[in-house]
Amino acid sequence: MEEESNIHNDPSFRLGTLVGRLQAVRDMMALFAMGEAADDDLDGQMKDIVRRQAAIALWLEQAQTECDARWERLLSELREQEGEDGA
């Protein structure tokens, strides 16, 4: 159990988890590209696309901002860990 908790605290593991989550979010958002309007309702399809695209863009921007902040924090921890290991 102690070994498992150590890996979860490791900055390299956490960085890999963060990158994996970001990729999963991007893959999931691609699924939202399919619309709810009927196949023969072109006007409705275009409105769906625009509405969903705006919502997805905002959500992705927020997620990217959060990931960037975590990324910088983890890189800082990795640099500190490398400094400690090299000393």
ChimeraX commands (.cxc) that place a marker at each C-alpha (Angstrom):
marker #1 position 0.00,0.00,0.00 radius 0.5
marker #1 position 2.85,2.37,0.81 radius 0.5
marker #1 position 4.36,1.73,-2.62 radius 0.5
marker #1 position 1.07,2.66,-4.29 radius 0.5
marker #1 position 0.76,5.94,-2.38 radius 0.5
marker #1 position 4.33,6.84,-3.32 radius 0.5
marker #1 position 3.63,6.57,-7.05 radius 0.5
marker #1 position 0.58,8.82,-6.72 radius 0.5
marker #1 position 2.77,11.49,-5.13 radius 0.5
marker #1 position 5.44,11.19,-7.80 radius 0.5
marker #1 position 5.42,14.28,-10.06 radius 0.5
marker #1 position 6.24,12.17,-13.16 radius 0.5
marker #1 position 3.20,9.97,-12.56 radius 0.5
marker #1 position 0.99,12.97,-11.94 radius 0.5
marker #1 position 2.26,14.69,-15.09 radius 0.5
marker #1 position 1.52,11.58,-17.16 radius 0.5
marker #1 position -1.93,11.37,-15.65 radius 0.5
marker #1 position -2.59,15.00,-16.49 radius 0.5
marker #1 position -1.48,14.57,-20.11 radius 0.5
marker #1 position -3.63,11.46,-20.42 radius 0.5
marker #1 position -6.65,13.24,-19.03 radius 0.5
marker #1 position -6.20,16.14,-21.43 radius 0.5
marker #1 position -6.09,13.74,-24.39 radius 0.5
marker #1 position -9.19,11.95,-23.10 radius 0.5
marker #1 position -11.02,15.27,-22.86 radius 0.5
marker #1 position -10.08,16.13,-26.43 radius 0.5
marker #1 position -11.25,12.73,-27.65 radius 0.5
marker #1 position -14.50,13.05,-25.74 radius 0.5
marker #1 position -15.18,16.51,-27.12 radius 0.5
marker #1 position -14.88,15.14,-30.64 radius 0.5
marker #1 position -17.94,13.01,-29.91 radius 0.5
marker #1 position -20.00,16.17,-29.42 radius 0.5
marker #1 position -19.49,17.04,-33.07 radius 0.5
marker #1 position -22.59,15.01,-33.93 radius 0.5
marker #1 position -25.77,17.12,-33.89 radius 0.5
marker #1 position -29.26,16.66,-32.53 radius 0.5
marker #1 position -31.09,18.16,-35.51 radius 0.5
marker #1 position -32.73,15.89,-38.06 radius 0.5
marker #1 position -30.74,14.92,-41.15 radius 0.5
marker #1 position -33.00,17.00,-43.40 radius 0.5
marker #1 position -32.99,20.10,-41.12 radius 0.5
marker #1 position -29.90,21.94,-42.39 radius 0.5
marker #1 position -30.77,25.18,-40.60 radius 0.5
marker #1 position -31.21,23.30,-37.32 radius 0.5
marker #1 position -27.95,21.42,-37.88 radius 0.5
marker #1 position -26.03,24.65,-38.42 radius 0.5
marker #1 position -27.53,26.23,-35.28 radius 0.5
marker #1 position -26.65,23.09,-33.29 radius 0.5
marker #1 position -23.09,23.17,-34.57 radius 0.5
marker #1 position -22.59,26.83,-33.74 radius 0.5
marker #1 position -24.13,26.52,-30.25 radius 0.5
marker #1 position -22.19,23.38,-29.36 radius 0.5
marker #1 position -18.97,24.67,-30.83 radius 0.5
marker #1 position -19.16,27.82,-28.70 radius 0.5
marker #1 position -19.88,25.81,-25.54 radius 0.5
marker #1 position -17.10,23.32,-26.29 radius 0.5
marker #1 position -14.62,26.11,-27.08 radius 0.5
marker #1 position -15.33,27.82,-23.76 radius 0.5
marker #1 position -15.08,24.55,-21.86 radius 0.5
marker #1 position -11.82,23.62,-23.57 radius 0.5
marker #1 position -10.35,27.04,-22.89 radius 0.5
marker #1 position -11.16,26.68,-19.21 radius 0.5
marker #1 position -9.78,23.13,-19.12 radius 0.5
marker #1 position -6.62,24.23,-20.91 radius 0.5
marker #1 position -6.08,27.06,-18.44 radius 0.5
marker #1 position -6.43,24.65,-15.54 radius 0.5
marker #1 position -4.11,22.11,-17.17 radius 0.5
marker #1 position -1.51,24.79,-17.92 radius 0.5
marker #1 position -1.46,25.84,-14.27 radius 0.5
marker #1 position -1.11,22.24,-13.11 radius 0.5
marker #1 position 1.53,21.58,-15.78 radius 0.5
marker #1 position 3.67,24.47,-14.56 radius 0.5
marker #1 position 3.30,23.36,-10.94 radius 0.5
marker #1 position 4.29,19.78,-11.79 radius 0.5
marker #1 position 7.25,20.87,-13.90 radius 0.5
marker #1 position 8.44,22.95,-10.98 radius 0.5
marker #1 position 8.13,19.94,-8.68 radius 0.5
marker #1 position 10.02,17.77,-11.19 radius 0.5
marker #1 position 12.84,20.33,-11.41 radius 0.5
marker #1 position 13.04,20.45,-7.62 radius 0.5
marker #1 position 13.09,16.64,-7.44 radius 0.5
marker #1 position 15.85,16.45,-10.07 radius 0.5
marker #1 position 17.84,19.03,-8.09 radius 0.5
marker #1 position 17.48,16.97,-4.93 radius 0.5
marker #1 position 18.42,13.75,-6.72 radius 0.5
marker #1 position 21.49,15.33,-8.31 radius 0.5
marker #1 position 22.75,16.92,-5.11 radius 0.5
marker link #1:1,2 radius 0.2
marker link #1:2,3 radius 0.2
marker link #1:3,4 radius 0.2
marker link #1:4,5 radius 0.2
marker link #1:5,6 radius 0.2
marker link #1:6,7 radius 0.2
marker link #1:7,8 radius 0.2
marker link #1:8,9 radius 0.2
marker link #1:9,10 radius 0.2
marker link #1:10,11 radius 0.2
marker link #1:11,12 radius 0.2
marker link #1:12,13 radius 0.2
marker link #1:13,14 radius 0.2
marker link #1:14,15 radius 0.2
marker link #1:15,16 radius 0.2
marker link #1:16,17 radius 0.2
marker link #1:17,18 radius 0.2
marker link #1:18,19 radius 0.2
marker link #1:19,20 radius 0.2
marker link #1:20,21 radius 0.2
marker link #1:21,22 radius 0.2
marker link #1:22,23 radius 0.2
marker link #1:23,24 radius 0.2
marker link #1:24,25 radius 0.2
marker link #1:25,26 radius 0.2
marker link #1:26,27 radius 0.2
marker link #1:27,28 radius 0.2
marker link #1:28,29 radius 0.2
marker link #1:29,30 radius 0.2
marker link #1:30,31 radius 0.2
marker link #1:31,32 radius 0.2
marker link #1:32,33 radius 0.2
marker link #1:33,34 radius 0.2
marker link #1:34,35 radius 0.2
marker link #1:35,36 radius 0.2
marker link #1:36,37 radius 0.2
marker link #1:37,38 radius 0.2
marker link #1:38,39 radius 0.2
marker link #1:39,40 radius 0.2
marker link #1:40,41 radius 0.2
marker link #1:41,42 radius 0.2
marker link #1:42,43 radius 0.2
marker link #1:43,44 radius 0.2
marker link #1:44,45 radius 0.2
marker link #1:45,46 radius 0.2
marker link #1:46,47 radius 0.2
marker link #1:47,48 radius 0.2
marker link #1:48,49 radius 0.2
marker link #1:49,50 radius 0.2
marker link #1:50,51 radius 0.2
marker link #1:51,52 radius 0.2
marker link #1:52,53 radius 0.2
marker link #1:53,54 radius 0.2
marker link #1:54,55 radius 0.2
marker link #1:55,56 radius 0.2
marker link #1:56,57 radius 0.2
marker link #1:57,58 radius 0.2
marker link #1:58,59 radius 0.2
marker link #1:59,60 radius 0.2
marker link #1:60,61 radius 0.2
marker link #1:61,62 radius 0.2
marker link #1:62,63 radius 0.2
marker link #1:63,64 radius 0.2
marker link #1:64,65 radius 0.2
marker link #1:65,66 radius 0.2
marker link #1:66,67 radius 0.2
marker link #1:67,68 radius 0.2
marker link #1:68,69 radius 0.2
marker link #1:69,70 radius 0.2
marker link #1:70,71 radius 0.2
marker link #1:71,72 radius 0.2
marker link #1:72,73 radius 0.2
marker link #1:73,74 radius 0.2
marker link #1:74,75 radius 0.2
marker link #1:75,76 radius 0.2
marker link #1:76,77 radius 0.2
marker link #1:77,78 radius 0.2
marker link #1:78,79 radius 0.2
marker link #1:79,80 radius 0.2
marker link #1:80,81 radius 0.2
marker link #1:81,82 radius 0.2
marker link #1:82,83 radius 0.2
marker link #1:83,84 radius 0.2
marker link #1:84,85 radius 0.2
marker link #1:85,86 radius 0.2
marker link #1:86,87 radius 0.2
view
